[in-house]
Amino acid sequence: MRPNSELISPALAMGETMMLGLRLLDEGVRFNRFAARFGVDLRDVYRKEIERLSRMGLVEVNSDRV
């Protein structure tokens, strides 16, 4: 590990990816990129959260991204 670096868990890395990606309103978080990076579908990991936020009108989900 390099000096001044931090080792984070996969769960934290996924959460950071979602948080930072959702701030990019035009880009969002693409399903294929998330799966390529983490080996899981983000809809499986964050299904409840995505459904709740979508019902509240806080996120949009389309065929390729949140």
Gaussian input, Z-matrix of N, CA and C with variables (Angstrom, degrees):
# hf/3-21g

backbone

0 1
 N
 C     1     B1
 C     2     B2     1     A1
 N     3     B3     2     A2     1     D1
 C     4     B4     3     A3     2     D2
 C     5     B5     4     A4     3     D3
 N     6     B6     5     A5     4     D4
 C     7     B7     6     A6     5     D5
 C     8     B8     7     A7     6     D6
 N     9     B9     8     A8     7     D7
 C    10    B10     9     A9     8     D8
 C    11    B11    10    A10     9     D9
 N    12    B12    11    A11    10    D10
 C    13    B13    12    A12    11    D11
 C    14    B14    13    A13    12    D12
 N    15    B15    14    A14    13    D13
 C    16    B16    15    A15    14    D14
 C    17    B17    16    A16    15    D15
 N    18    B18    17    A17    16    D16
 C    19    B19    18    A18    17    D17
 C    20    B20    19    A19    18    D18
 N    21    B21    20    A20    19    D19
 C    22    B22    21    A21    20    D20
 C    23    B23    22    A22    21    D21
 N    24    B24    23    A23    22    D22
 C    25    B25    24    A24    23    D23
 C    26    B26    25    A25    24    D24
 N    27    B27    26    A26    25    D25
 C    28    B28    27    A27    26    D26
 C    29    B29    28    A28    27    D27
 N    30    B30    29    A29    28    D28
 C    31    B31    30    A30    29    D29
 C    32    B32    31    A31    30    D30
 N    33    B33    32    A32    31    D31
 C    34    B34    33    A33    32    D32
 C    35    B35    34    A34    33    D33
 N    36    B36    35    A35    34    D34
 C    37    B37    36    A36    35    D35
 C    38    B38    37    A37    36    D36
 N    39    B39    38    A38    37    D37
 C    40    B40    39    A39    38    D38
 C    41    B41    40    A40    39    D39
 N    42    B42    41    A41    40    D40
 C    43    B43    42    A42    41    D41
 C    44    B44    43    A43    42    D42
 N    45    B45    44    A44    43    D43
 C    46    B46    45    A45    44    D44
 C    47    B47    46    A46    45    D45
 N    48    B48    47    A47    46    D46
 C    49    B49    48    A48    47    D47
 C    50    B50    49    A49    48    D48
 N    51    B51    50    A50    49    D49
 C    52    B52    51    A51    50    D50
 C    53    B53    52    A52    51    D51
 N    54    B54    53    A53    52    D52
 C    55    B55    54    A54    53    D53
 C    56    B56    55    A55    54    D54
 N    57    B57    56    A56    55    D55
 C    58    B58    57    A57    56    D56
 C    59    B59    58    A58    57    D57
 N    60    B60    59    A59    58    D58
 C    61    B61    60    A60    59    D59
 C    62    B62    61    A61    60    D60
 N    63    B63    62    A62    61    D61
 C    64    B64    63    A63    62    D62
 C    65    B65    64    A64    63    D63
 N    66    B66    65    A65    64    D64
 C    67    B67    66    A66    65    D65
 C    68    B68    67    A67    66    D66
 N    69    B69    68    A68    67    D67
 C    70    B70    69    A69    68    D68
 C    71    B71    70    A70    69    D69
 N    72    B72    71    A71    70    D70
 C    73    B73    72    A72    71    D71
 C    74    B74    73    A73    72    D72
 N    75    B75    74    A74    73    D73
 C    76    B76    75    A75    74    D74
 C    77    B77    76    A76    75    D75
 N    78    B78    77    A77    76    D76
 C    79    B79    78    A78    77    D77
 C    80    B80    79    A79    78    D78
 N    81    B81    80    A80    79    D79
 C    82    B82    81    A81    80    D80
 C    83    B83    82    A82    81    D81
 N    84    B84    83    A83    82    D82
 C    85    B85    84    A84    83    D83
 C    86    B86    85    A85    84    D84
 N    87    B87    86    A86    85    D85
 C    88    B88    87    A87    86    D86
 C    89    B89    88    A88    87    D87
 N    90    B90    89    A89    88    D88
 C    91    B91    90    A90    89    D89
 C    92    B92    91    A91    90    D90
 N    93    B93    92    A92    91    D91
 C    94    B94    93    A93    92    D92
 C    95    B95    94    A94    93    D93
 N    96    B96    95    A95    94    D94
 C    97    B97    96    A96    95    D95
 C    98    B98    97    A97    96    D96
 N    99    B99    98    A98    97    D97
 C   100   B100    99    A99    98    D98
 C   101   B101   100   A100    99    D99
 N   102   B102   101   A101   100   D100
 C   103   B103   102   A102   101   D101
 C   104   B104   103   A103   102   D102
 N   105   B105   104   A104   103   D103
 C   106   B106   105   A105   104   D104
 C   107   B107   106   A106   105   D105
 N   108   B108   107   A107   106   D106
 C   109   B109   108   A108   107   D107
 C   110   B110   109   A109   108   D108
 N   111   B111   110   A110   109   D109
 C   112   B112   111   A111   110   D110
 C   113   B113   112   A112   111   D111
 N   114   B114   113   A113   112   D112
 C   115   B115   114   A114   113   D113
 C   116   B116   115   A115   114   D114
 N   117   B117   116   A116   115   D115
 C   118   B118   117   A117   116   D116
 C   119   B119   118   A118   117   D117
 N   120   B120   119   A119   118   D118
 C   121   B121   120   A120   119   D119
 C   122   B122   121   A121   120   D120
 N   123   B123   122   A122   121   D121
 C   124   B124   123   A123   122   D122
 C   125   B125   124   A124   123   D123
 N   126   B126   125   A125   124   D124
 C   127   B127   126   A126   125   D125
 C   128   B128   127   A127   126   D126
 N   129   B129   128   A128   127   D127
 C   130   B130   129   A129   128   D128
 C   131   B131   130   A130   129   D129
 N   132   B132   131   A131   130   D130
 C   133   B133   132   A132   131   D131
 C   134   B134   133   A133   132   D132
 N   135   B135   134   A134   133   D133
 C   136   B136   135   A135   134   D134
 C   137   B137   136   A136   135   D135
 N   138   B138   137   A137   136   D136
 C   139   B139   138   A138   137   D137
 C   140   B140   139   A139   138   D138
 N   141   B141   140   A140   139   D139
 C   142   B142   141   A141   140   D140
 C   143   B143   142   A142   141   D141
 N   144   B144   143   A143   142   D142
 C   145   B145   144   A144   143   D143
 C   146   B146   145   A145   144   D144
 N   147   B147   146   A146   145   D145
 C   148   B148   147   A147   146   D146
 C   149   B149   148   A148   147   D147
 N   150   B150   149   A149   148   D148
 C   151   B151   150   A150   149   D149
 C   152   B152   151   A151   150   D150
 N   153   B153   152   A152   151   D151
 C   154   B154   153   A153   152   D152
 C   155   B155   154   A154   153   D153
 N   156   B156   155   A155   154   D154
 C   157   B157   156   A156   155   D155
 C   158   B158   157   A157   156   D156
 N   159   B159   158   A158   157   D157
 C   160   B160   159   A159   158   D158
 C   161   B161   160   A160   159   D159
 N   162   B162   161   A161   160   D160
 C   163   B163   162   A162   161   D161
 C   164   B164   163   A163   162   D162
 N   165   B165   164   A164   163   D163
 C   166   B166   165   A165   164   D164
 C   167   B167   166   A166   165   D165
 N   168   B168   167   A167   166   D166
 C   169   B169   168   A168   167   D167
 C   170   B170   169   A169   168   D168
 N   171   B171   170   A170   169   D169
 C   172   B172   171   A171   170   D170
 C   173   B173   172   A172   171   D171
 N   174   B174   173   A173   172   D172
 C   175   B175   174   A174   173   D173
 C   176   B176   175   A175   174   D174
 N   177   B177   176   A176   175   D175
 C   178   B178   177   A177   176   D176
 C   179   B179   178   A178   177   D177
 N   180   B180   179   A179   178   D178
 C   181   B181   180   A180   179   D179
 C   182   B182   181   A181   180   D180
 N   183   B183   182   A182   181   D181
 C   184   B184   183   A183   182   D182
 C   185   B185   184   A184   183   D183
 N   186   B186   185   A185   184   D184
 C   187   B187   186   A186   185   D185
 C   188   B188   187   A187   186   D186
 N   189   B189   188   A188   187   D187
 C   190   B190   189   A189   188   D188
 C   191   B191   190   A190   189   D189
 N   192   B192   191   A191   190   D190
 C   193   B193   192   A192   191   D191
 C   194   B194   193   A193   192   D192
 N   195   B195   194   A194   193   D193
 C   196   B196   195   A195   194   D194
 C   197   B197   196   A196   195   D195

   B1=1.4430
   B2=1.5264
   B3=1.3179
   B4=1.4620
   B5=1.5226
   B6=1.3325
   B7=1.4693
   B8=1.5298
   B9=1.3046
   B10=1.4656
   B11=1.5203
   B12=1.3338
   B13=1.4537
   B14=1.5245
   B15=1.3057
   B16=1.4540
   B17=1.5160
   B18=1.3035
   B19=1.4558
   B20=1.5194
   B21=1.3309
   B22=1.4651
   B23=1.5184
   B24=1.3167
   B25=1.4623
   B26=1.5276
   B27=1.3262
   B28=1.4691
   B29=1.5312
   B30=1.3308
   B31=1.4754
   B32=1.5175
   B33=1.3202
   B34=1.4653
   B35=1.5256
   B36=1.3220
   B37=1.4657
   B38=1.5335
   B39=1.3359
   B40=1.4642
   B41=1.5242
   B42=1.3168
   B43=1.4640
   B44=1.5126
   B45=1.3263
   B46=1.4686
   B47=1.5260
   B48=1.3248
   B49=1.4636
   B50=1.5236
   B51=1.3236
   B52=1.4648
   B53=1.5285
   B54=1.3191
   B55=1.4586
   B56=1.5310
   B57=1.3139
   B58=1.4659
   B59=1.5232
   B60=1.3289
   B61=1.4651
   B62=1.5168
   B63=1.3248
   B64=1.4616
   B65=1.5227
   B66=1.3062
   B67=1.4648
   B68=1.5284
   B69=1.3247
   B70=1.4641
   B71=1.5247
   B72=1.2983
   B73=1.4619
   B74=1.5190
   B75=1.3168
   B76=1.4642
   B77=1.5177
   B78=1.3308
   B79=1.4576
   B80=1.5264
   B81=1.3175
   B82=1.4560
   B83=1.5181
   B84=1.3159
   B85=1.4626
   B86=1.5169
   B87=1.3210
   B88=1.4699
   B89=1.5244
   B90=1.3297
   B91=1.4612
   B92=1.5284
   B93=1.3279
   B94=1.4678
   B95=1.5292
   B96=1.3016
   B97=1.4703
   B98=1.5246
   B99=1.3236
   B100=1.4621
   B101=1.5239
   B102=1.3283
   B103=1.4623
   B104=1.5227
   B105=1.3245
   B106=1.4611
   B107=1.5280
   B108=1.3023
   B109=1.4693
   B110=1.5241
   B111=1.3411
   B112=1.4585
   B113=1.5236
   B114=1.3353
   B115=1.4583
   B116=1.5152
   B117=1.3253
   B118=1.4644
   B119=1.5173
   B120=1.3187
   B121=1.4635
   B122=1.5236
   B123=1.3225
   B124=1.4627
   B125=1.5143
   B126=1.3367
   B127=1.4667
   B128=1.5191
   B129=1.3160
   B130=1.4634
   B131=1.5230
   B132=1.3150
   B133=1.4634
   B134=1.5267
   B135=1.3276
   B136=1.4673
   B137=1.5285
   B138=1.3241
   B139=1.4669
   B140=1.5307
   B141=1.3102
   B142=1.4731
   B143=1.5218
   B144=1.3253
   B145=1.4604
   B146=1.5228
   B147=1.3323
   B148=1.4680
   B149=1.5239
   B150=1.3233
   B151=1.4633
   B152=1.5279
   B153=1.3235
   B154=1.4688
   B155=1.5204
   B156=1.3187
   B157=1.4633
   B158=1.5212
   B159=1.3215
   B160=1.4645
   B161=1.5297
   B162=1.3346
   B163=1.4750
   B164=1.5306
   B165=1.3259
   B166=1.4627
   B167=1.5295
   B168=1.3315
   B169=1.4538
   B170=1.5168
   B171=1.3392
   B172=1.4565
   B173=1.5235
   B174=1.3206
   B175=1.4617
   B176=1.5193
   B177=1.3089
   B178=1.4605
   B179=1.5190
   B180=1.3152
   B181=1.4586
   B182=1.5175
   B183=1.3333
   B184=1.4561
   B185=1.5274
   B186=1.2874
   B187=1.4660
   B188=1.5293
   B189=1.3286
   B190=1.4600
   B191=1.5244
   B192=1.3379
   B193=1.4736
   B194=1.5198
   B195=1.3165
   B196=1.4691
   B197=1.4997
   A1=108.58
   A2=115.64
   A3=121.19
   A4=110.90
   A5=116.61
   A6=118.90
   A7=110.04
   A8=115.91
   A9=122.44
   A10=112.97
   A11=117.69
   A12=120.57
   A13=108.24
   A14=114.96
   A15=120.72
   A16=108.91
   A17=116.66
   A18=121.83
   A19=107.50
   A20=116.53
   A21=119.27
   A22=109.57
   A23=115.37
   A24=121.38
   A25=110.11
   A26=117.15
   A27=119.62
   A28=112.41
   A29=117.43
   A30=120.19
   A31=110.92
   A32=117.36
   A33=120.36
   A34=110.54
   A35=117.21
   A36=120.61
   A37=110.61
   A38=117.48
   A39=120.77
   A40=110.25
   A41=116.67
   A42=120.61
   A43=112.10
   A44=116.66
   A45=120.99
   A46=110.84
   A47=116.53
   A48=120.85
   A49=110.66
   A50=116.41
   A51=120.11
   A52=111.02
   A53=116.64
   A54=120.57
   A55=111.21
   A56=116.15
   A57=119.42
   A58=111.50
   A59=117.33
   A60=120.89
   A61=113.12
   A62=116.62
   A63=119.66
   A64=112.07
   A65=116.74
   A66=119.83
   A67=111.55
   A68=116.79
   A69=121.84
   A70=107.94
   A71=116.33
   A72=121.40
   A73=113.93
   A74=117.89
   A75=120.02
   A76=112.36
   A77=117.58
   A78=122.18
   A79=111.97
   A80=117.86
   A81=121.60
   A82=111.67
   A83=115.84
   A84=121.84
   A85=107.19
   A86=115.36
   A87=120.96
   A88=110.41
   A89=114.93
   A90=120.75
   A91=111.50
   A92=117.29
   A93=119.85
   A94=112.04
   A95=118.54
   A96=120.79
   A97=111.33
   A98=116.40
   A99=120.78
   A100=109.32
   A101=116.72
   A102=121.11
   A103=111.61
   A104=117.39
   A105=120.48
   A106=111.14
   A107=116.44
   A108=120.42
   A109=112.31
   A110=116.89
   A111=120.00
   A112=114.82
   A113=117.29
   A114=120.02
   A115=114.38
   A116=117.09
   A117=122.51
   A118=109.11
   A119=115.93
   A120=120.91
   A121=108.38
   A122=117.25
   A123=119.98
   A124=111.69
   A125=117.69
   A126=120.42
   A127=111.26
   A128=117.62
   A129=120.72
   A130=110.70
   A131=116.58
   A132=121.55
   A133=111.26
   A134=117.24
   A135=121.97
   A136=113.78
   A137=117.59
   A138=121.31
   A139=112.27
   A140=117.91
   A141=120.77
   A142=111.35
   A143=116.02
   A144=119.91
   A145=111.91
   A146=116.05
   A147=120.29
   A148=110.25
   A149=117.28
   A150=120.25
   A151=111.12
   A152=116.43
   A153=120.46
   A154=111.00
   A155=117.23
   A156=120.80
   A157=111.87
   A158=116.49
   A159=120.24
   A160=110.72
   A161=116.82
   A162=120.21
   A163=111.25
   A164=116.45
   A165=121.06
   A166=112.10
   A167=116.48
   A168=120.93
   A169=113.62
   A170=117.04
   A171=120.67
   A172=113.50
   A173=117.57
   A174=121.77
   A175=108.38
   A176=115.55
   A177=122.26
   A178=107.88
   A179=115.73
   A180=121.08
   A181=107.16
   A182=116.48
   A183=119.83
   A184=108.93
   A185=117.83
   A186=120.50
   A187=114.30
   A188=117.94
   A189=117.89
   A190=115.68
   A191=117.84
   A192=117.79
   A193=112.89
   A194=113.09
   A195=121.81
   A196=105.88
   D1=139.27
   D2=-179.65
   D3=-76.92
   D4=150.94
   D5=174.63
   D6=-58.46
   D7=146.12
   D8=179.69
   D9=63.54
   D10=24.81
   D11=175.57
   D12=-112.35
   D13=163.27
   D14=-175.97
   D15=-131.17
   D16=132.10
   D17=175.94
   D18=-92.47
   D19=121.55
   D20=-178.92
   D21=-118.16
   D22=155.13
   D23=-178.86
   D24=-72.13
   D25=158.66
   D26=175.41
   D27=-57.59
   D28=-39.29
   D29=179.67
   D30=-62.21
   D31=-42.60
   D32=178.56
   D33=-67.51
   D34=-39.40
   D35=178.55
   D36=-62.98
   D37=-39.43
   D38=177.63
   D39=-65.28
   D40=-43.69
   D41=178.88
   D42=-61.93
   D43=-42.24
   D44=178.16
   D45=-64.58
   D46=-40.44
   D47=177.87
   D48=-60.95
   D49=-44.03
   D50=179.04
   D51=-65.23
   D52=-48.28
   D53=-177.24
   D54=-60.05
   D55=-48.04
   D56=-178.70
   D57=-70.40
   D58=-39.92
   D59=-179.72
   D60=-65.28
   D61=-38.27
   D62=-178.63
   D63=-70.82
   D64=-18.11
   D65=176.04
   D66=-74.20
   D67=-19.83
   D68=178.01
   D69=-88.89
   D70=89.02
   D71=-170.31
   D72=-58.86
   D73=-35.50
   D74=-179.23
   D75=-81.40
   D76=-21.33
   D77=-175.97
   D78=-102.34
   D79=-50.34
   D80=-176.27
   D81=66.83
   D82=-154.08
   D83=178.25
   D84=-118.95
   D85=117.66
   D86=-178.17
   D87=-82.74
   D88=134.62
   D89=-178.30
   D90=-57.73
   D91=-45.55
   D92=-175.74
   D93=-67.37
   D94=-36.86
   D95=179.39
   D96=-69.39
   D97=-40.60
   D98=178.24
   D99=-62.26
   D100=-47.09
   D101=-179.78
   D102=-63.47
   D103=-38.79
   D104=179.17
   D105=-65.38
   D106=-36.63
   D107=-177.75
   D108=-78.22
   D109=-41.45
   D110=-171.34
   D111=-110.90
   D112=-11.59
   D113=178.21
   D114=77.24
   D115=13.84
   D116=177.42
   D117=-139.34
   D118=155.75
   D119=177.40
   D120=-82.42
   D121=128.70
   D122=-177.70
   D123=-61.82
   D124=-25.73
   D125=177.46
   D126=-67.99
   D127=-27.67
   D128=175.81
   D129=-75.65
   D130=-37.40
   D131=-177.37
   D132=-76.33
   D133=-41.87
   D134=-172.18
   D135=-118.38
   D136=26.82
   D137=-175.34
   D138=-54.18
   D139=-51.84
   D140=-176.89
   D141=-62.05
   D142=-44.51
   D143=-179.15
   D144=-64.58
   D145=-42.60
   D146=179.81
   D147=-64.51
   D148=-44.14
   D149=179.61
   D150=-62.01
   D151=-44.38
   D152=-179.36
   D153=-64.17
   D154=-47.47
   D155=-179.26
   D156=-66.66
   D157=-33.93
   D158=177.64
   D159=-67.15
   D160=-43.57
   D161=177.38
   D162=-60.40
   D163=-33.03
   D164=-179.79
   D165=-81.19
   D166=-6.46
   D167=-179.56
   D168=78.13
   D169=19.95
   D170=-177.39
   D171=-94.01
   D172=-19.59
   D173=174.61
   D174=-136.98
   D175=156.02
   D176=173.81
   D177=-117.12
   D178=140.56
   D179=178.17
   D180=-119.77
   D181=129.94
   D182=173.85
   D183=-127.25
   D184=-165.81
   D185=-172.42
   D186=-66.89
   D187=-22.64
   D188=-176.64
   D189=-124.21
   D190=-2.59
   D191=-178.04
   D192=-165.74
   D193=165.82
   D194=171.25
   D195=-104.05

